[in-house]
Structures are given as C-alpha cells and as structure tokens.
Amino acid sequence: MRVVAAMSGGVDSAVAAARMLDAGHEVVGVHLALSQSAATLRESARGCCTIEDAGDARRVADVLGIPFYVWDMAARFKRDVVDDFRTEYAAGRTPNPCLRCNEKIKFAALLDKAVALGFDAVATGHYAQVVEAREPDGAVRRELHRAVDPAKDQSYVLGVLDADQLARSFFPLGDTTKPQIRREAAERGFYVAAKPDSHDICFIADGDTRGWLGRELGAAPGDIVDTEGAVVGSHDGAFAYTVGQRRGLGLSRPAPDGQPRYVVEVRPDTNQVVVGTADLLGVNALTADHARWCGPAPEGVVSVGAQVRAHGAEYAARAWAEGERVHVRLDERVRGVAPGQSVVLYDRTRVVGSATIAAASLERTPVA
C-alpha cells in the first residue's frame, strides 16, 4: 500500500512511520503545519506543531530514508478546530478540540488529500487498534478497539471516525506500551526517543485556557448566582467556567451550610454562572447530537460502556439512537458532565461511536 504517515515530530508518530515501512508499505512522511505562527512557538511550548516539531519529523524521515513533506492546513485548522473551540465556549459548552481535529483535519482533510494524490491510507501514532472482523457473508469489517496500554489509550478521541475512514487508517502502536515505544525509538536511533509528550491544547502553548479565551472573547463581566438566583460572586466571562469546576470561583458569600460549591450550569444567554452543592452534579441521562458511528448504528436499546472524558472512567449504560441524536442512560450517577463534551460508546474494547453531549440530567424512570 501507498501510505501517508502523519508525523507530528514526536516519538509516537516516528515509530508508527517506521513500523509501516517495516511492514512493506510505500511510506511518505507528512507533517501538518497547523499553526499560523509556528515560528513563534519555541521548545518551551506545551503543545505540538511548532517549527521545531517539523524539523524533528524531517530528521526522522531522513533516518528512515522516506520522502517528507509539510502540508499547510493552518487555515482549515483555524476554521474547523480553533474557531469551533472559541464558539463552543462562548455558547457555554466545553468542547474537546482533539476529537474535532481528528474528525475534521487528520481523518478528513489529510485523508481526503492523501487519497486524491493516489495514496491508499493514513497512519498515525495514536494508541488504538484496528481489528479485522469477518461478516457472515465473508466480507471483512475493520473495527476500532482500545489500545493494550490503558494509560495511553486514545480510542476516545478517535470515536469520531466512520467505517470508511477506518478502512483507510492504520494505528501501528495500539499493541504496545509507551515505555516499549521509547525503547524502540532509541534502538532505531531516533533523536526524538526521549522527547517529552505534548500536553493540553496544542494551539494554547502556555496551557492557560482561561487566559486564551479572555483574549479571544474579551471581558464580559457578569454574576455568579446560586440555585435560588442570589448573587454570590462575579466573573469576567461565563465562557471561562465549566460544569463541575470548584477552584477559581472567587465567591463573595459562602454557602449557608459551609459546603463547597461547584459550577452546576453556565447560562450564556444571561451571562450567568450558577453554583451549587456537589449533589447537584450527579447525572445519569445524556442527550447527545452529531452522532458518529464507527460501523453500523445500533438498533434499539443496547448495553454499552460510556466514557465522557478522554482519560475518564467507563460506565455501564444503555443507549439508543434516533437519527443524529443519541440517548444514553448510565447505570450510576456521574459528576461534572458538561454540554459540549463527547460521549464515546464501547462494546467491551470496541468503539461503537460517539456523539456530542447537548444535555445531562438525573432521571429516575427506568429505561423500558
């Protein structure tokens, strides 16, 4: 196969490219230029996509002896990921930009361009597995599964991939732990073998999401209120708060019972942040939109595992689809679920699909 290896400049994508080459594929390395000011982000950046990252990726390609290119997708990334992130927070939601990047950039823009240029597939350094399953009629179906290393599993952020995209995707690291990958990189002589992992949101280099939002959206002073509507504090922008948040509230009035208070709702229409006690955070019913299925959509009510955070726990649940909308009923109450987060559904280790949470509530009526 002719394969584009997406090379971020880190150790994971370097080993992924090497393994694809070892497997006998014709490999071309591609680094995605996603930042419109990459030259200003130096080695101290917490994210990725700096000018140094492009250089690191090129050095690995030289060691492997494969062609290497930089594809400029900064404008597409800004529109589909950065602007979407800003818009979601302004609307009182809490998005995950990594899912959006995988959906819109790495497995849409990148994959589409690769196929248009005559390539068969894209390989990345994500920790996940693609397993081939055989249908009763003999056809082969590719399924997305969790990685063997639970500490590095990235199947959650790949839950936006559909069956067609999975058919053209390779994740060569899914059967290996991160320490093993670093040892392999060192044995291969890769300069990036000991390079630290990227953290946080790649386009917020200093990791200060609240500061970034403040600069992008401007100050918008408003009230922090309790569940009875009484003003208990003030803020400079409701967009800087998310459901479940406890720290940094700066409340002027303590709770009557002395219990800590958390953000339980963000109201962008009135520019209010609502705080309440921890018991108000527990939800078990999710309504989610923008359903993306990694295979056939489930029919009827199905038992699944549900995960609402990239590195969070999986909860037993039942789910059913209604077109682009998905309903999920968790078997237990989960705290701090915010609109805008993604819920990813699993059948044991297999990823069934994902959707974006629109609303979360506590329901006491059993699912029929």
Buried (B, 14 or more C-beta within 10 A) or exposed (E): BEBBBBBBBBBBBBBBBBBBBEEEBEBBBBBBBBBEEBEEBEEEBBBBBBBBBBEBBBBBBEBBEBEBEBBEBBEBBBEBBBEBBBEBBBBBBBBBBBBBBBBBBBBBBBBEBBBEEEBBBBBBBBBBBBEEEEEEEEEEBBBBBBBBBEEBBBBBBBBBBBBEBBBBBBBBBBEBBBEEBBBBBBEBEBBBBEBEEBEBBBBBBEEBBBEBBBEBBEEBEBBBBBEEEEEBBEBBBBBBBBBBBEEEBEBEEEBEEEEEBBBBBBBBEEBBBBBBBBEBBBBBBBBBBBBBBBBEEBEEBBEBBBBBBBEBEBBEBBBBBEEEBBBBBBEEBBEBBBBBBBBBBBBEBBBBBBBBBBEBEEEEEEEE
